């Protein structure tokens, strides 16, 4: 009995739900038996497979231009079915406007790339997986980078949630970067040369200048967040209103630091505003507040200090609700959990993501990555876990296809750094004030935090400058195993993880008082907890 040979349509139906490895074998067998080019057969079957999937998802069921459902088939182009709208005469395919447009990769490969993106694989690791497991021989890192950016952009364009209840809001700052650019352009002005930066070099203008991107973040008590890049330099009231008003669903309280932008917004929208200065701990510490109070006497004294400072108007408070007695203020504060804890944690996560997992990001793509971070974090709130599995990747990929958000390679090449930034006059004043603030600190281990105006001690730099003999003595006292075999930087990192690191530092600083740390600085550290 003669063996039946499958025609192309039967092959397409058969491989529709097969995993990629089996799919690949069937297409290879088909091309060998039919004496056809394998690449052409693979391309044709992948396209048909995608068309079937997109049809089931009802993607481009209506005209993407006018939305009309009066469409008809209009022949095929490169094996792809073309449709024509009877209302506006627009021609389109199932792929039009989606991330699949002009691509010919199998469904499982798309899911794998998205899954690896969600799990923060490096570009090279992604390349090795695609070559070894999916026969993508010859694929280069630039292609994978563009592929990943298309997916990241699509997720960043997903609608952000409405924030309700108690909403915490604040800014964080990401250093301007032109990673990957062949020609550097200055963000300060056309007359100033933008030189490459090697290592961590401080900005002459501080974080409020045009050398930092300002990321504004808001998070409610459910955990949903909205994060957006507002521009370079200081945030303005009108930009905050334009970016965030549509996401704030009549919050019961807006919590922020003392930035006047948020006070102006709350006054405009009649929203109760909890204000906590960034240097809150320093303020109360300077007035005698004992941060680690243990006995009743210290606790009562602390309460009196807080009450006095509250009526003086120099600590945390609630505005836009008239005069509130201190007892009532405390009751509201603890009832609604008014603080900035959630938004500060969010800032740490953003910086770990940008500087750690993504190993820094070019500023012209920063909003894409911030939007992607926001989408993944909100996905975790909705689903109870971060998306990491293939099933999660498929759910997100279907959402991406339905959203029809696509970033073409041409748009990537033409993308430029265009963000609002401070005026040259403001930058000149900012540079002068930043230099004044830095010259006040004459000790090399004390650092002035330009973001919140707080003085802090850099313990890593201090330990790195210690002689190796003293580091060995600390390691021996802490019972660190094989400490002499560790590199200098690694040994410091291990020491910093010790539970009694505060006591270790105080002991070492006491030895150095006559050389590096004066008595006043040591007392400041002990009383105010400045150690980072």
N, C-alpha and C positions, 0 to 999 in steps of 0.2 A: 504494500500500500504506500502510495507516495506521501511524503511528509508535506503538510500544508505550510505555506509561507504566509506570514502576516503582511498585510499592506500597512501603509503609514498610519492611517486612521486607527487601525486596530492596535498598533504599537503605542500610539498616543493614549488611547483609552487604558491600555494595560499598565503603562508606567505612571499613570497619573498620581497614585498614592505611594509609589515605591520610594524607599530611602535612596539617597544619592548613589551609594555604591552599587546597589542592584539596578538602579536606573542607568548608570554608566555602562554596566555589563550588557543590558538589553540593547541599548543604542549601539554599542560596539558590535554586538552580534548581528543586529539588523543591517548596519552599514557593510559588514563583511559579506552577508548573504545576498544583499541587493547590489553589491559593487558600487556603492555610493561613497562620496567623501564623508568621513566621520564628522568633521567640523560642521559641514552643512546639515547633516542629519541631526546632530546634537542641537544646533541653533534652531532648526525648524521645530523639533519636538519640544524644546524648552519654551519657545514662544507660544506654541499651542497649549502647552501645559499651563502657562501663566494666564493665557486668555480664558481658559476654563475656570481657573481659580477666581480671576477678577470678575467674571460673569456671575459666579455664585455669590460673591461679595457685593454685587450690584454697583460696582465702581464704574463710573462713566456710563451708567445706564441712560442718563439724560445728557443733553448737550452741555459740556463744561463751560460754554460761552454764555448762553442765554437761559439754560435750565430747562429748555423745552423737552418733552418726552416724544416729540414727533421726529424720530430719526429713522433712517433707512440705511441698509448696507450699500457701500459704494466701492465694491471691488476690494482687491488686496494689494498691498505694497510690501515687498520683502517678506512675504508669507504672513503678514499681519493684516487682519480684517480692518478695513477703513469704514467709518460711518459718516453720514452727512446729515446735518440738521436741516429740516424742511422749513424752519422759521428764519434762521439767520445764515444758512448756507455754509456754516462752519464745518470743516472736515476734521475728524478726530479718530483716535483709536482707544482701546481699553487702557493703554499705557499713558495717554496724554495727561501731563501735569503731575504724574506720580514719580516716586523715586526710581521706578523701573523703566522709565522712558530712556531709550537708547542704551539699554544694558541687556546682556544675554547670559546672565548667570542663573543657575538653577535655584529654585526656592530654598532648598536645604542649605545652599551656600550663603544666601542672604541671611537666613536665620543664624547660621554659625558666625558670620561676621558681626551681626547684631549682638549675639550672645557673648562673643569675645569683647565687644565694646562695653557691654554692661559689666563685665568682669574685669575691666581695666587692663586687658592684655596690651603689651607693647606692640608697635607696628611690626617689628621683626618677628615676634612670636606669632602674630596673626599670619604673617607670610609663610612661616614654616608649617603651620597647621594646614593652611590652604594647599600648599604644595604636596605635603605628605599624605593628607587624608582626603583631599578632594581633587587631586590631579590637576591643580591650577599651575602647571609648569610655565615658567616665564613671567609670572606676575611680579611686578616690582613694588617697592615700598611707596612710591608716589601714588600709584593706583589705589593701594590699600588706604593710604592717608585720605585721599579724596573720597573714597567709599565710606570710610568712617565718618568724615565730616558731613557727608550727605545725611547720614542717619542721625548724627548729633544735631544738625540744623533742624531736621524734621521734628525731633523730640522737643527742641527748644521753642519751636513755634506752636506747640500744643497750648490750648487755653489754660491760663493760670487760675487758681481757685479764688472764691470770695472768702475774705477773712472776717470772722465775726468774734464776738465776745471780747476778751482782753487781748489786745494786739500789741506786741512789742516791735519797735522799729528803731533802726540805727544804720549807720554807714560803716563799711569797711573799705580798705584801700588796697588795690593791687598795682604793683609797680608797672609802669608802661613798658611794653616789650614789643620788639619788632622781629621776633624769632622767625627765621626762614626768609627774611627780606634781604635782597642783594644790595639794595640802596637804602640807607638810613635817612630818615627825615626828622627834623627837630619838631617837637610839640610845643616848644617855647616861642619860637618865632623864625621867620625865614632867614634872618641874619645870623642866627646862632647855629653852629655846626653840631650835629648829633654824632658824638663819638661812641664807638662800641664800649660797653661796660664789661669789665672783667672782675668777677667776684661781686661781693655785696658792697657797692659804693653808695653812700648816702646822697640824697638829693639836696641840692642847694636851696630848694624851695619848700621842703617838707611835704607831708602827705596832702596838703591842701592845694598844692600847685599842679601844673599841667603835666608833671612827670608821674602822676598816679591816676589810675582809673578809679572812680568812686562807684562802689557797688552798694546800692541801697537795698536793705533787707527788711522784711516784715514777717512775723510769725504769730499765729494765734494760739490759744490754749489747747486746741485740738492737735496741733503739730503741723497744720498746713502752712506753707510759706510762699512768699512771692519775693523773688530776687531779680533786680534789674540793674544794668549798667547805666548810670545817669549821665556820664560824661567824664571829662578830665578835670580834676580839681574840685573846688567846693560846690556842694549841692545848693541849689536855689529853690525858693518856695514854689515858683511856677512849674519848674521841672518835676518836683515831687508831686504836685497836684496832678499834672498830666500823666505821670507814670503810675500812680498808686490809687487815685480816687476811685477808679472803676473797680478796684479790688477790695475796697474797704466797705463792708456791709454794716453800716451804722454800729461801729464797735462800742462796747460799753465803756471801755477805757483804752486810750492810746498811751503806751509807756515808752519813754525815750529819755535820752540825756538832755542836757540843757541847750541843745541846738535850737536857735530861734525859728528855724524852718518848720519844726513840728508844732511849736506853740502857735505860729501864724496859721497853720492848717487847722488846728483844733479850734482856734477862735473863729475862723471862717465857717467851719462846719458845725460849731457848737458841740464839740466832742469833749468829754472829760479827759483831762491830760495829766498823767502821772509823770512827774519830772524827777529824775535822779541824776545829779551831776556825775560826770565820769570820775572825778577825783573825790567821790563821797567818802571813802575810807580815810583818805588823807585829811579831809576837813575835820571829821569827827575825831581822828587821832590827834590832831594838833590842839584840840580843845579838851584833851584828857580822857577821851573814851578808851576803855580797856577792851580790846577786841576779843581776847580770850578770857573773859570774866568768869570766875568760878564761884566765889562766895556771894551771899545776898547783899552785902554792903556795896561791892563793886557793881552789881547788877542795878541796884537802886540809883547809884551815882551815874551810871550809864544812861538810865532812863531820864534823869534830870537834865543831863547834857543834851540828849536828843530833843527833849521838850524845849529847852532854851534855844537851841539852834533852829528848831522848827519855827518858833515864833519870830526869830530873827530873819527867817526866809532864806537861809543859806544852805539848807540840806534838801532832802527830797520833800515833795509837796504835790498837791492836786490843784490844778488851776481850772478855770472856766466853770467852777461850781460855787463861787462865793467863798466867804470865810468859813473854815472848818476847824473846830477845836482839835487839839492834839489827840485826845482820847478817841474821838470819832475818826480822825485820820488813820490812826493805828488799826482801828476796827475794820475800816474799809480796805486798808492795805493788806491785811492778813486774810480777810474774807475772800478777796478777789485775786490773791497771790500776785500783787503788783510788784514787778521786778524787771530786770533786764537779763536774767539768767538764760532764758531760751535763745534770745537773739545773739548773745555772746557765744553760746555753744555753736550756733549756726555759723558765725564768723569763723570759728576754728575749723569747722568742717569744710567751709568753702576754701580756706587757704590750704588745708591738707589736700583737697582735691586738685586745686590749680597747681600748687608748687610740688606736690608729692606724686599723686597718681598720674597727672598729665605732664609732669616735669616742665611746668611753666607753659603759658599760652600767649601767642601773639595778640596784642590788644585789639586788632581789627576783627579777630574771631572771638573775643572775650565774651560778648553777649550770647553767642551760640553755646559756649561751654557753661556759662552761668545759667542759661535757660535749661540746658540739659540736666545740670545738677539739680535744679529746682523740680523738674519733671520727675526725676528718679526719687527724690526725697518725698514728694507728694504721693508717688506711687506706693512707696513703703507705708505711708499713713493709711492709704485706702485699703491695702492688701495685707498689711501686717508684717511684711518682709520686703527686703530689696529684691528686685528682679535679677535672678542669676541663672535660672534653668532655661532649657530650650523651649519649654512650654510657655514660660514668661516672655521669652523673646518672640515667640509666634504671636502671642496676644498683642504685644506692643507693635509688631510689624504690621499686623492687620489694621491697627489703629492709625499707623503712619500712612498706609495706603489709602485709607478712607479720608484722612485729613488732606491728602494731595498737596503736601508741602515738599517742594523739591528745590535743591540747590544745584545748579548746573556747573560744570567745570569752567565754563566761560565766566560765570558770575564770581567764582572763586578767584580766578586770575585777575579780574577787574576790581576786586574788592579793595577799598582804600580805608585808611584810618581817618574817619570823619566823625568827630565827636565835639560837643560843645566844650569850650575851655575858657579859663579866666583871661581877662584883658592884660596886655603888656604892662599897664600901669599897676594893676593889682599884683602881678607877678614880681615887679620891682620891690614893692612894699613888703611882700611876703618873704622875699629873699633876705631883706634887712632884718625883719623880725625873727626869722628862723636862725640867722647867725647870732643874734643877741641871745636867744634862748639856749643855744648850744654853748656859747662862751661862758655862760653862768656856771656850767658844770665843768670843773677843772680836774676831777678825778676820772681816770680813764675807764674805770669799771662801773661808774654810774652813768645811766643813760636817760635822756629826757625823751619821753614818749610824746611825739608831736600829735598823735591822734587824740589823746585824752589829757595831755598836759601833766602826766604823772611821772615822778622820778622813780627809776627802778635800777636794780643792781644786776649786772650780767655775770652770773656765777660761772657759766661755761668759759667765758674769756678769762676770768680770774684763775680758774683751775688749770686752764691750758698754759698759763704763764708761770705756774708753780714749778720749781725744780722737780726732776723726776724722783729724787730721793724723798721729798715730802709726799709726793703722790703715792710712792710705794709704802710709806709709813701709814697713810690713810687706808690704803688697800689692805694692809696687814691687819690693822685695827678692825676693819669691817669684815675680815675673813673672806676676802674675794679670792677664789681659787686661781692659780696660775697667772697672777697679775703681771708678773715680769715678762711674760710672753706676749702680752697685749701691746698693740701700738698705742702711742701717746693719746691720740684722739679717742680710741676705743676705751682705754682705761678711764678717761675723764667721763665718757658716757655711762660707764658702769657705776662710777662713783656718784654721779648725779641721780641715779635711780635708788640710792640708799634712803631708807625711811628717815634716818637722822641727819639728812643732808644739811638742814639748818644749823644744827649744833656743830657739825664738822666745819662749816663755813665760818661761824663765829669764832671757833678756836683758832683757825688759820688766820683770820683777820686780826685777831688780838695779837698774834705774833708779828704782824706786819704794820702795826699802828705807827711805829716810828719811821716807816719807810713809805708805805703806800696809802694807808687808810688812817685818817685822823680821828680823834676821839669823837668829834661831832658827827661824822659820817657813820661811825659804828653805832652810836646811840640812836641815830635816825633809823638804821636798819632794824635794831632790836625793838624799837617802840612802834614802828609803823608797818613792819612786814613788807619791806620793799624788794626782798629777794625774789627774782623771777622763778 
